[in-house]
């Protein structure tokens, strides 16, 4: 976990060189990005320069420092949280970086029963927790995650479904309520998400319903509303939901 702050430097995330007196050479010291699961907490509190330091890691799965490429461990996954953009001390994420995130999940207030449980447990422990009381357990090895990825990638997608995805992408580019439509990477991520949903449902093939289910979390952060749409209070979810309704679904 990396707590992103305005004074955080790119090298604090990716790593830096340190001088070894005994060998009289510089040695690369790996930063926290060298992990399987990276949590960039409050990512939009970091400066644009620090945010961009994650681009290479997220896309190429390696870090380049002083002309030397250092591969990241596999699997490598980046999670991030962000504060609402209107909060003080935040920096908007560039579209190029947003496009690297497969999903954007909106966190709302917890259900009353869940909130009661949080309050009860917090009160019972006086707000303190210990590693001995943690209930998180390892359920998969790195090799098993990579194996599951290979199975997901092999999921069958018929041509009509691929055409459906392309028409959805095209619809975002032709909509007057959107200033920037979905990128080609959006389509790739949409197909990958749909393949995952198919496997979770016990199928080895993708259906149009898988595409519909994955569309909002995959696309909502990859499109940009037009100024007129923002003035009217329209959300990207509303625009995308309307597209699901009018773009013809393959049989």
Secondary structure, 3 states (H helix, E strand, C coil): CEECCCCCCHHHHHEEEEEECCCCEEEEEECCCCCCEEEEECHHHCCHHHHHHHHHHHHHCEEEECCEEEECCCCCEEEECCCCCCCCCCCCCCHHHHCCCCCCCCCCCCCHHHHHHHHHHHHHCCCCCCHHHCCCCCCCCHHHHHHHHHHHHCCECCHHHHHHHHHHHHHHHHCCCEEECCCHHHHHHHHHHHHHHHHHCCCCECCHHHHHHHHHHHHCCCCEECHHHHHCCCCHHHHHHHHHHHCCCCC
